[in-house]
Amino acid sequence: MRAALAPSVGQIDLAKRHAATSALALARVVSERQPALLAIPQHVVWVGRLALMLARSDARLVALTDDVEIDFAAIRAATPRWD
């Protein structure tokens, strides 16, 4: 999936072993980078919600499944449009 993404799409490696300890690190990164969209695996979507809340971000959150086609469709639907 990473290879098919546009170069403007960033990936964040929090270097964390457990999801429970990554919310603060993700909130810091979200606050610094101010993304328009945050896509996160469905089983740890609570970490994304908490990070967006802590960062006071209005970024959209997309929960990723294991189906690449569904994930791309969800990301496209959630991506803000700039004209």
N, C-alpha and C positions, 0 to 999 in steps of 0.2 A: 504494500500500500504506500509506503514512503516514497518509492521510486516514481509513482504516478502523481504525486503531489507537486504543485507549483513551487518554484524556488522561493516565493514569498511566504510560504507556509513554514513556520518554525516548529522545531521539536524540542521539548524540554526533558532533560535527564536530571532528575532530582537527586540521584545517587543515594536513594533511600531504600532500605530493605523492606520496611513495613509501611503499608498505606496509612496507618494511624499516625505515624511520625512525619508524614509528608505534607500535611495540610498547611502548616506554617511556611514551609519552604516554597510550596506552590503559590501561596498568597503573596509572598515576597516577589516572586518572579512575575506574577500577574500584575502586581502593582507597578513594577518597573517597566515592563514591556507594554502594558495596556492593550492586550489583544482584543479583537472584536468577537472572537469565537474561541471557546475552549472545548476540545474534543477529548473525552476521557473514557476508558473502558467502563462498561456498564457495572461491573462488580465493585468498582470503587468510585462510583459517581458521587457518593456522599462527600468524598474528599474534594472533588471539584466544586460542589455546592458550598462547602465550608470555606474553601480558599477564595471563591468569588465574594462571599459575604465578608470575610476578613479583609480582603483587599478593597472592599466597597466598589466593586467593579460592576459595570452594566453589560459585561460580555455575555454572549449567549453560550449556553452549555449544551453539548451534544453527547449523549451516551452512546458509545460505540458497541456494536455487537460483533459477532464473529463473521458476519456476512459483508464482504467488501462492497458489494453493489448497494446494499441497504445503507451502509455507512457513508459512502460517497453521496447518495441521494439525501441523507439527513444533513450532511455538511453543506451541500449545495443549497438546500432549503433554508438553512439557518444563517447562511452567509449574508451579511448586509450588502445591499446594492449601492454602488456609488456611480452617479451619472455625471 
